[in-house]
C-alpha cells in the first residue's frame, strides 16, 4: 500500500493508531514521532478509564477530595512527589482507601496509567 493511501485510509482524528501499523510494517520514517508518543497516552487513557475513573474522573478524588490528581496535589500528597515512578508505586501497592492494582493489572498497563496521569496533571485535567 502506498504511504499516501495508508495515511488517507488509516488516520484517525484523535489518536493515530501507530503501533498496529508498525506491526503490519506500514510505518514510514515520517511517522516516527507518532510511533513513540501516541500509543502510551491512548493506552493509558483507556486503562485509566476502565480502572481508575470511578474514583478519579477528571483527575478528581471522590473519596478524599483534597487528594486529586492535579499537579499541585500530586506534588503535595504523592509519596516521592509527582513522577511516573511515584504513580507506578501508588497504583501497584495502593494506599489507604485506594486498592492495590499490582496483582490485577500488568506492569505495562500500570506504566501507561502513570504516563497518562502525569501528562494530564501537566496539561490540566478536563
Residue pairs with C-beta under 8 A, 6 or more apart in sequence:
1 26
3 26
3 28
3 30
6 21
6 26
10 16
10 17
10 21
10 26
15 38
15 41
15 42
16 31
16 34
16 38
17 38
17 39
17 42
18 27
18 31
18 34
18 35
18 38
18 39
19 35
19 38
19 39
21 27
21 31
22 35
27 35
40 111
40 112
40 115
40 116
41 115
41 116
41 119
43 109
43 112
44 112
44 113
44 114
44 115
44 116
44 117
44 119
45 116
47 105
47 109
47 112
47 113
47 116
48 56
48 113
48 116
48 117
51 101
51 104
51 105
51 113
52 91
52 113
54 62
55 61
55 62
55 63
55 98
56 62
56 68
56 69
58 125
58 126
59 68
59 69
59 70
59 120
59 121
59 125
60 68
60 69
60 125
61 67
61 68
61 69
63 97
63 98
64 96
64 97
66 73
66 77
67 73
67 77
69 117
69 120
69 121
69 125
70 121
70 125
71 82
71 121
71 122
71 124
74 81
74 82
74 86
74 87
74 117
74 121
75 81
75 82
78 86
78 87
78 90
79 86
79 89
79 90
79 95
80 86
80 89
82 118
82 121
83 118
84 111
84 114
84 115
84 118
85 114
87 113
87 114
87 117
87 118
88 110
88 111
88 114
90 98
91 101
91 102
91 105
91 110
91 113
91 114
92 100
92 101
92 102
92 110
93 100
93 102
94 100
94 101
94 102
101 110
102 110
105 113
